[in-house]
Amino acid sequence: MILFVLGVVFFSLAATAFSVALALWTYADAKVKSDQSPVLWVLLVLLVNPIGIILYLLMGRTNRQAEPPGTFKSLMIAMAVLAILSALIFAVGTVRFVRSESTGVGSVRSGSFTMVRSNVRNNEWTFTARNANGSERRSPNLNAAQLAAFHVLSDSGDGIMLRLTQENRTELVDISGFFDGYIDMSAFEPGRVRVTLEFNHANDVDVKVSWRG
């Protein structure tokens, strides 16, 4: 997920910097090699980068004998390399994110929710919502120590249930109101366990499910 976000951020920054460098190069080049307004070509390049620069190279360079300034060329190359690298980071992050979803680490949500924040970090699932009616589940892969350390802290309203499922085993725990305690997981084997939070028109939800074995 981190690689996915970093890829998006760096690619956006690199693409923006590349567009600016391309516009600056177009302006400097058009002042020397074009009889037309450099500003108009810059605006065209900024609006439609690929098409704009192609049109400029084909139609804007009316004075082809003039020596090109070469200004900002190195910057454009650097930004293009950065954009390619960030695109690779984005691709790797996307693959890892999709794999995490397909293996059950990601969440599956159904129902209606408002102001939701849900994430897993350091073997702890934190879920908060202003209003929740439905369910959200995750399927962590738990070893024996993590099963023994399975703990729930809930400081929420009414109408919240915790459902634990593994093959034909199911445990249902009411964690409405204030709940702070370890869950008996002795009926479960080490492996993937489906952990589902079920909400019945619950308000001000704040739940932490942890398995720090």
C-alpha positions in Angstrom: 0.0 0.0 0.0 2.9 2.4 0.8 4.5 1.7 -2.5 1.2 2.3 -4.2 0.8 5.7 -2.5 4.4 6.7 -3.1 4.1 5.8 -6.7 1.1 8.0 -7.2 2.7 10.9 -5.4 6.1 10.8 -7.1 4.5 10.1 -10.5 2.2 13.2 -10.1 5.1 15.4 -9.0 7.4 14.1 -11.8 4.7 14.5 -14.5 4.0 18.1 -13.3 7.7 19.0 -13.3 8.1 17.4 -16.7 5.2 19.4 -18.1 6.7 22.7 -16.7 10.2 21.8 -18.1 8.7 21.0 -21.4 6.8 24.3 -21.5 10.0 26.2 -20.6 12.0 24.4 -23.3 9.2 25.2 -25.8 9.3 28.9 -25.0 13.1 29.1 -25.2 13.2 27.1 -28.4 10.3 29.0 -30.1 12.0 32.4 -29.4 14.9 31.2 -31.6 13.3 28.9 -34.1 9.8 30.1 -34.6 8.2 33.2 -36.2 5.1 32.6 -34.2 4.3 33.6 -30.6 6.2 31.4 -28.1 3.5 32.0 -25.5 0.8 30.4 -27.8 3.0 27.4 -28.3 3.6 27.1 -24.5 -0.1 27.2 -23.8 -0.8 24.5 -26.4 2.0 22.3 -24.9 0.6 22.8 -21.4 -3.0 22.0 -22.5 -2.2 18.9 -24.6 1.4 17.8 -23.8 2.0 15.1 -26.4 -0.1 16.6 -29.2 1.1 20.1 -28.5 4.9 19.3 -28.7 4.4 17.2 -31.8 2.5 20.1 -33.5 5.3 22.5 -32.4 8.0 20.3 -33.8 6.2 19.8 -37.1 4.7 23.3 -37.6 6.1 25.7 -35.1 9.8 25.5 -36.0 9.7 27.8 -39.1 13.3 28.9 -38.7 15.0 25.5 -38.8 18.4 26.9 -39.6 18.7 28.6 -36.3 20.8 27.0 -33.6 18.5 25.4 -30.9 19.1 26.8 -27.4 19.1 23.5 -25.7 17.8 25.1 -22.5 16.0 22.9 -19.9 16.8 19.8 -22.0 18.7 18.1 -19.1 15.9 18.9 -16.7 13.3 17.3 -19.0 15.4 14.2 -19.3 15.8 14.0 -15.5 12.0 14.5 -15.0 11.2 11.8 -17.7 13.5 9.3 -15.9 11.9 10.2 -12.6 8.4 9.7 -14.1 9.4 6.3 -15.4 10.9 5.2 -12.1 7.8 6.4 -10.2 5.6 4.6 -12.7 7.5 1.4 -11.9 7.0 2.0 -8.2 3.3 2.6 -8.8 3.1 -0.7 -10.8 4.9 -2.7 -8.1 2.7 -1.1 -5.4 -0.4 -1.9 -7.3 0.5 -5.5 -7.8 1.3 -5.9 -4.1 -1.9 -4.1 -3.1 -4.0 -6.4 -5.4 -2.2 -9.5 -4.0 -2.9 -8.4 -0.4 -6.6 -8.0 -1.3 -6.8 -11.4 -3.0 -5.1 -13.2 -0.1 -7.6 -11.8 2.4 -5.4 -9.2 4.1 -7.5 -6.5 2.6 -11.0 -5.7 3.8 -14.4 -6.6 2.4 -17.2 -4.1 3.4 -20.9 -4.3 2.8 -23.7 -1.9 4.0 -23.8 1.8 4.7 -21.1 3.7 6.5 -20.1 7.3 7.1 -16.7 8.8 8.1 -15.0 5.4 8.0 -11.3 4.8 8.8 -10.1 1.2 8.6 -6.6 -0.1 8.5 -4.3 -2.9 9.7 -0.8 -2.1 11.1 1.5 -3.9 13.4 -1.0 -6.8 13.8 -3.7 -4.5 14.9 -6.9 -3.7 13.0 -8.3 -0.3 13.8 -11.9 0.6 12.7 -13.7 3.8 13.4 -16.9 5.2 11.9 -19.5 7.9 12.7 -22.3 5.6 11.6 -22.2 1.9 10.6 -24.8 -0.5 9.4 -23.5 -3.6 7.8 -20.3 -5.5 8.1 -16.6 -5.4 7.3 -14.2 -8.3 7.4 -10.6 -9.2 7.2 -8.9 -12.6 7.1 -5.5 -12.5 8.9 -3.2 -15.5 8.9 -2.7 -16.2 12.6 -0.1 -18.5 14.3 -0.6 -20.1 17.7 0.9 -17.2 19.6 -1.3 -14.7 17.8 -4.4 -16.8 18.5 -3.5 -16.8 22.2 -3.0 -13.0 22.1 -6.2 -12.1 20.2 -7.6 -9.0 22.0 -10.5 -6.6 21.4 -10.8 -3.1 22.7 -14.1 -1.4 21.8 -15.4 1.9 23.1 -18.6 2.3 21.0 -22.3 2.4 21.0 -24.7 -0.6 20.9 -25.2 -3.0 18.0 -21.7 -4.3 17.4 -20.8 -8.0 17.1 -17.5 -9.7 16.4 -17.8 -12.9 14.3 -14.9 -15.3 14.0 -15.0 -18.0 11.4 -12.7 -20.8 10.3 -14.1 -23.6 8.2 -17.0 -25.0 10.3 -16.0 -23.1 13.5 -17.8 -19.9 14.3 -17.7 -17.7 17.4 -19.9 -14.7 17.9 -19.0 -12.1 20.6 -21.0 -9.0 21.6 -18.6 -6.1 21.8 -21.2 -3.4 22.2 -20.5 -0.5 24.5 -17.1 -0.7 26.3 -15.3 -4.0 25.8 -11.7 -4.7 26.7 -10.6 -8.3 26.8 -8.9 -11.3 25.2 -11.0 -13.6 23.1 -10.9 -17.3 23.7 -9.5 -18.7 20.4 -8.9 -22.3 21.6 -11.4 -23.7 19.1 -9.4 -22.3 16.2 -6.3 -23.7 14.5 -3.3 -21.7 13.3 -4.1 -20.4 9.9 -6.4 -17.9 8.2 -9.3 -16.7 10.4 -12.2 -14.6 9.0 -12.7 -11.7 11.4 -16.0 -9.8 10.8 -17.3 -6.8 12.5 -21.1 -6.6 12.2 -23.0 -3.4 12.9 -26.7 -2.8 13.5 -27.1 0.9 13.1 -24.1 1.6 15.4 -22.9 5.1 16.1 -19.5 6.5 17.1 -17.7 3.2 16.5 -14.1 2.8 17.7 -12.8 -0.8 17.7 -9.3 -2.2 17.9 -8.7 -5.9 17.2 -5.1 -7.0 17.8 -3.2 -10.2 17.6 0.3 -9.3 18.7 1.7 -12.8 19.5 
